[in-house]
Amino acid sequence: MKEFLIYLWGQGDTPEFALFTPAHFAPILAMIAAILLIRKYADRIRASKHEEKFRYGIAFALICSEMAYYWRLVALPELGPNPVDNLPIAVCGWAAIFGSYMIVGKNQKLFDIIYFWLLSGSLFALLTPTPLTYCGPTRLRYWQFWTEHTFGYIAVFYMIFVHGMRPYPKSIIRSYVALLILVGIAYWTNQLIPGANYLYMARPESAPSVLDILPPNFLLRFLVMFAVITAMYGLAYLPWYRKDKKAKA
């Protein structure tokens, strides 16, 4: 039993996960299917006496997935938990925490933040999930990663379809300011701790990533990243802008 748990919580010595394989696409397709089902049955869910339980269930999955990342490191010291790689300074991790509080309390301000975080920065984590290189579907880390990343989207679209939440122009500012604060913390940490690479601002990762195309120079890397993020923010708000413009017309 002990050997099984060590295997389950651990990671392989050789790559176990590859991009653009069934193991990569299956969780994304499951997430899309869940969102489409929420959209189809939104009225029925809203009227259900179990609606609150649905929200609490999503929040529970988000919190447990974020906590499981650290439980795993504590359980297996051979994974090398250290402040270089494992401080809680990540968009996806905070999106999971904010998302759980957002869906429980139906909080518009937290919705504003994570809506843009998920549809800009976190989207790249779905496209190139580099942390899974040595963790395939038989490992806990695989399931923890996909639960944390996909349930955030499910929480956001649940609030959109079931409770009518939506972003506004001021939402962009609120989310951008929150992101700048996190970037400032990450930059300071990268300077303080040798080898740290929070928010991938210091250098490209060793595993293949969409961020490999960024220049190694910090200033250029920073400018390109924020230009891309700003463009993604605009794209994330575009459907609502067009909807408002059509309503006025």
C-alpha positions in Angstrom: 0.0 0.0 0.0 2.8 2.4 0.9 4.5 1.8 -2.4 1.3 2.5 -4.3 0.8 5.8 -2.5 4.3 6.8 -3.1 3.8 6.1 -6.8 0.5 7.8 -6.9 1.7 11.0 -5.2 5.1 11.0 -6.9 6.4 11.5 -10.4 8.2 9.5 -13.0 11.9 9.6 -13.8 11.1 9.9 -17.5 8.4 12.0 -19.3 5.0 10.5 -18.9 2.8 13.3 -20.4 3.0 14.6 -24.0 1.3 17.6 -25.5 -1.6 17.2 -27.9 -2.4 13.6 -26.9 -5.6 12.1 -25.5 -4.3 12.7 -22.0 -4.0 16.4 -22.9 -7.3 16.8 -24.7 -9.6 14.7 -22.6 -9.8 17.0 -19.6 -10.3 20.1 -21.8 -13.1 18.4 -23.7 -14.7 17.3 -20.4 -14.5 20.9 -19.2 -16.2 22.2 -22.4 -18.9 19.5 -22.1 -19.6 20.5 -18.5 -19.9 24.2 -19.4 -22.3 23.4 -22.3 -24.4 21.3 -19.9 -24.5 24.2 -17.4 -25.6 26.5 -20.2 -28.3 24.2 -21.5 -29.8 23.5 -18.0 -29.1 26.9 -16.4 -32.8 27.7 -15.7 -33.3 24.3 -14.2 -30.2 24.6 -12.1 -31.1 28.1 -10.9 -34.6 26.9 -9.8 -33.2 23.7 -8.1 -33.3 23.4 -4.3 -29.8 21.9 -4.7 -28.3 25.0 -6.5 -26.3 26.1 -3.5 -24.9 22.6 -3.1 -23.7 22.7 -6.8 -21.8 25.9 -6.0 -20.3 24.6 -2.8 -19.2 21.4 -4.7 -17.4 23.4 -7.3 -15.7 25.5 -4.6 -14.7 22.4 -2.6 -13.1 20.9 -5.7 -11.1 24.1 -6.3 -9.9 24.5 -2.8 -9.0 20.8 -2.5 -7.1 20.8 -5.8 -5.0 23.8 -4.7 -4.3 22.4 -1.3 -3.5 18.9 -2.8 -0.5 20.5 -4.6 1.1 21.3 -1.2 -0.1 18.1 0.5 1.8 16.2 -2.1 5.0 18.1 -1.5 4.8 17.6 2.3 4.0 13.9 1.9 7.0 13.2 -0.3 10.1 15.2 0.7 12.0 13.6 -2.2 10.0 15.9 -4.5 12.2 18.7 -3.1 9.7 21.3 -1.8 11.6 24.6 -1.6 10.9 28.3 -1.9 12.6 28.4 -5.4 9.6 26.7 -7.0 6.8 26.2 -4.5 5.8 29.6 -3.0 2.1 30.4 -3.7 2.8 33.0 -6.4 0.9 31.8 -9.4 -2.1 33.1 -11.4 -3.7 29.7 -11.6 -3.4 29.0 -7.9 -4.9 32.3 -6.8 -7.6 32.0 -9.5 -8.6 28.7 -7.8 -8.7 30.4 -4.4 -10.6 33.5 -5.7 -12.9 31.3 -7.7 -13.9 29.2 -4.7 -14.8 32.3 -2.7 -16.4 33.9 -5.7 -18.8 31.1 -6.4 -19.8 30.6 -2.7 -20.4 34.2 -2.0 -21.5 35.2 -5.6 -18.9 37.9 -5.4 -18.8 40.2 -8.4 -15.4 41.7 -7.6 -13.7 38.3 -7.5 -15.5 37.3 -10.7 -14.1 40.4 -12.4 -10.5 39.4 -11.4 -10.6 35.7 -12.4 -12.7 36.1 -15.5 -9.8 37.9 -17.2 -7.1 35.9 -15.5 -8.5 32.7 -16.8 -9.3 33.9 -20.3 -5.8 35.5 -20.7 -2.9 34.0 -18.7 -4.4 30.7 -17.5 -5.5 29.8 -21.0 -1.9 29.1 -21.9 -1.6 26.6 -19.1 -4.3 24.5 -20.8 -2.5 24.8 -24.1 0.9 23.8 -22.8 0.6 22.2 -19.3 4.4 22.0 -18.7 4.2 20.9 -15.0 2.8 17.6 -16.1 5.9 16.4 -18.1 6.7 13.7 -15.5 3.2 13.1 -14.3 0.8 11.1 -16.5 -2.8 10.1 -15.8 -1.8 7.5 -13.2 -0.4 10.2 -11.0 -2.2 12.5 -8.5 -0.5 15.6 -9.9 -2.2 15.0 -13.2 -5.6 15.0 -11.7 -4.8 17.9 -9.3 -3.6 20.1 -12.2 -6.6 19.5 -14.4 -9.1 19.9 -11.5 -7.5 23.2 -10.5 -7.4 24.6 -14.0 -10.7 23.3 -15.5 -13.0 23.9 -12.5 -12.0 27.6 -12.5 -13.6 27.9 -15.9 -16.6 25.9 -14.8 -17.0 28.3 -11.8 -16.9 31.4 -14.0 -19.3 30.1 -16.7 -21.6 28.8 -14.0 -21.9 32.3 -12.6 -22.4 33.7 -16.1 -25.1 31.3 -17.2 -26.9 30.5 -13.9 -26.6 33.8 -12.0 -26.2 36.3 -14.9 -22.8 37.7 -13.9 -20.7 39.4 -16.5 -17.7 41.7 -16.8 -17.8 45.5 -17.2 -15.2 48.0 -18.3 -14.3 48.6 -14.7 -13.8 44.9 -14.3 -10.8 45.1 -16.7 -9.1 47.7 -14.5 -9.8 45.7 -11.3 -8.4 42.5 -12.8 -5.4 44.3 -14.3 -4.5 46.0 -11.1 -4.7 42.6 -9.2 -2.5 41.1 -11.9 0.1 43.9 -11.6 0.3 43.4 -7.8 0.9 39.6 -8.4 3.5 40.4 -11.0 5.3 42.8 -8.6 5.4 40.1 -5.9 6.7 37.6 -8.5 9.4 40.0 -9.8 10.6 40.8 -6.3 10.7 37.1 -5.4 12.6 36.2 -8.6 15.2 38.8 -7.7 15.4 37.7 -4.1 15.7 34.0 -4.6 18.3 32.7 -7.0 16.8 30.3 -9.6 13.2 31.4 -9.0 11.0 31.9 -12.1 7.6 32.8 -10.9 5.1 33.8 -13.6 7.8 32.6 -16.0 9.2 36.1 -16.1 12.9 35.2 -15.4 13.5 32.7 -18.2 11.8 30.0 -20.4 11.0 26.8 -18.7 12.9 23.6 -19.4 9.7 21.8 -20.6 8.1 22.8 -23.9 5.8 25.8 -23.5 4.1 28.4 -25.6 6.3 30.9 -23.6 9.4 29.5 -25.3 8.9 32.1 -28.1 9.5 35.0 -25.6 12.9 36.7 -25.6 15.3 35.9 -22.7 15.9 39.5 -21.9 13.8 40.5 -18.9 12.6 43.9 -20.2 11.7 42.6 -23.6 10.1 39.5 -22.1 8.0 41.6 -19.7 6.9 44.0 -22.5 5.9 41.1 -24.8 4.0 39.2 -22.1 2.0 42.3 -21.1 1.3 43.2 -24.7 -0.1 39.7 -25.2 -2.0 39.7 -21.9 -3.5 43.1 -22.7 -4.6 41.8 -26.1 -6.1 38.8 -24.5 -8.0 41.0 -22.0 -9.5 42.9 -25.0 -10.5 39.6 -26.7 -12.1 38.4 -23.4 -14.2 41.5 -23.2 -15.0 41.7 -26.9 -18.2 39.5 -26.8 -19.7 41.7 -24.0 -18.7 44.9 -25.8 -20.5 43.7 -29.0 -23.5 42.6 -26.9 -23.8 46.0 -25.3 -23.3 47.8 -28.6 -26.0 45.7 -30.2 -28.4 46.4 -27.3 -27.9 50.1 -27.7 -28.5 49.9 -31.4 
